[in-house]
Amino acid sequence: MEYAVKNRALWTVVLAAGLTVAGCGSAAGPAPSSGGDGNTLVVWDWKSGDDDAAAYIEAAKADFADKHPEVEVEFVAQPFDQYYTLLGAAIQSGKGPDVMLFNGGGQLRDRVDSLVPLDSYVAEDRERLVGWNAFTEGGRTYAAPVTLQGHPIYYNRNLYEQAGLDPDSPPTTWTEFVDGCATIMDRTDATCIALGNKEGIGIEFFLSGLGSGVLTDQEYDDWIVGKRNWTSPNVKRIFEMWTETERAGLNNEGANSTAMFNDAFAIFSSGEAAHVIGLMSDVGHWQDFGEFLAPADIGVMRAPVSTTGATPSLPYDGGIGYAVARWTADPEVAADLVRSLTSKDALEAFYADAGAIAADTAIDVSDAGPAVADIVSGLETGEPALHVALSVETLDLMRRLSQQLLSGSVTVDDALSQLATADQGS
Amino acid sequence: MPTGSTPAIDPVPRRATRRRNAERLAPYVLVAPAVLVVVVLRLYPLVLGVNFSFTGDGDSDGTAVGLDNYVTLMGDPLFVGALRNVGLLVALLPVAVAIPGLLATFIYLRVPGHRIFRSVYFFPAVLSPVIVGAIFTLLLAFDGPLNALLGSVGLGPVDWLGDPDVAIFMVVGVHVWATFGMALVVFLAGFATLDTSLLDAARIDGAALPRIIWHVIVPGLSRTIQFVFVTTMIGMLTSMFGLLYVMTSGGPGGATYLPEYYIWIQQGQLNRPALASAAATVLFLVMVVVGLLQVSVLRRSGRED
């Protein structure tokens, strides 16, 4: 009994201590120290362990060794699923790397506090490389683009022929597109659109893939710079199209339980769907589809137009890029490593082995089939993808709302007002 | 007590004092490793986590924000939905306990093939949740075997993991399938203590199986049933992350969120460690309530004997 009283007293002390220190310190942890010492640079990514990136890493290392023979470079490949969790934890515990790979957009923008602005170091590469926008925040550049990532609309030319449509002139308006879908579903066994929205990524591809055909040029530019009017008729139109395609049965069934990676892409490449909004680099792209479809059967179309005054363009951004951590011993050396990782020889190796559209547009792609030629020809007039401009929080909400829109548990108006609130708050 | 207040009549006082001191210190030294492990690895992180839940994220990182994070949590429909799903788990608890209980009863009553069933039932308990989740994701896919089977008997396909009203039940169902083997073993251990003469007497009196179960087996196993209730509850609240991650990613539309999944998303994906700490504190409080219930239930059943 006496023990119980003491025990209770001990607990009271512990709780009281807990409450008196409540609300001090930082949940995000202390500022990290350098990852490597002065003679070692630690690089984190999720690429360097892949066989098809080996030649790229070798070329980059060789280029860097010419400039700084005394500095060693250590690549640490992390699993991509856990990458940002591990990176966040490493930064919090003060064990962050010197140089790290980022996807363009939200994840990088959330971490700019920990990164060195690279503008003065990469001035010479400005013209040679494209895709800087996804790594820019507040007018400063925080990473140099390695590959470009974008959302071309791929179509199966073979299915078009079977349905009696002309594969050389894909639909240019939304009405034509929907009519074409009806014809394809009528005359072939295929469905119109391969959609995977289990992770909610489908809406991101849909928004970016089709947005340039719906928003006017002015609305598009405003969206990218942060002046987003979620309740404008054209933004609403995109989300209505999202629900209409589902109601009209244009998507494969069970989109909410179909993973985009790689079930939805498998539906397209097995010829069970005529269209898919895919990627340009890494996965879910021309090279992936080419394993099952003949490269000549894969076409790329611009977004079908549904608003007068809209100019369809290829939506793309810097896909992945290397950034320099604020706590690195010598930012100039680390920035030189980033420049080596984006040198022409290295990027050429990446394009050839990994099937990525590299950030250097001077690389020759003439032997890769019509889809790649179409994509590369669209780079010049391309625009940043709409969803990349959104914050991580807004994207997370949009993913969930997109699933609710498909299952009918939220209305378009309600979803848009929630998104408007989230977008303003972030 | 050897270390009492003995008067100083010892012939060699200094050595004796040293020995007495050593004896007095010995228990503390011996428990020190255990206490240190508990304090450093359990209590300190716990207090630190509670502390961080009162700080801000992002721009207000490191500044005290009072109860703001808790207000945010209660205003976040996603977290409220996750708590509602916890309520659903509690409501489904009797089913999750009844299944291993019934199957154990059949094994105990020696239905034909009971030896095979005993090992087969335990088999899923040794599989990792990720593997179980991957298997059932394939089975329950829209174009998967289960819908194909339903289609062959003329029933329409169901989007098992894509329908917000169905998905949570599928995940819980798979969790029960994957873990009931452990509860079954506990039940079988409980049956070993059952008085067989009562069963024989009931049989001689001509009682049917449902009556035997209700009037003989259930009262005889009341302590086992209580124990399984509590452990199943804790398992449901703390170890469904792997299944959620693989099967639904919390979707569709956040319908299968549980607090632990929410914590992971806030900390790992949205860079909001302080909000995640607050959510973890709420989950901890829920677990404290469950734990206290466990203690009181076990104490009460202890008194009954």
Interface residues (C-beta under 8 A of the other chain):
Chain A: V14 A17 G18 V21 A22 G23 C24 G25 S26 A27 A28 G29 Q82 Y84 T85 G88 Q92 D110 R111 N197 K198 E199 G200 E253 G254 A255 N256 S257 T258 D263 V392 E393 D396 R399 R400 L401 Q403 Q404 L406 S407 S409 V410
Chain B: L43 V47 L48 V50 N51 F52 F54 T55 D57 D61 G62 A64 V65 G66 L78 L140 A141 F142 D143 P157 D159 W160 L161 G162 D163 P164 A167 T248 S249 G251 P252 G253 G254 W264 I265 Q267 G268 Q269 L270 N271 P273 A274 A276 S277
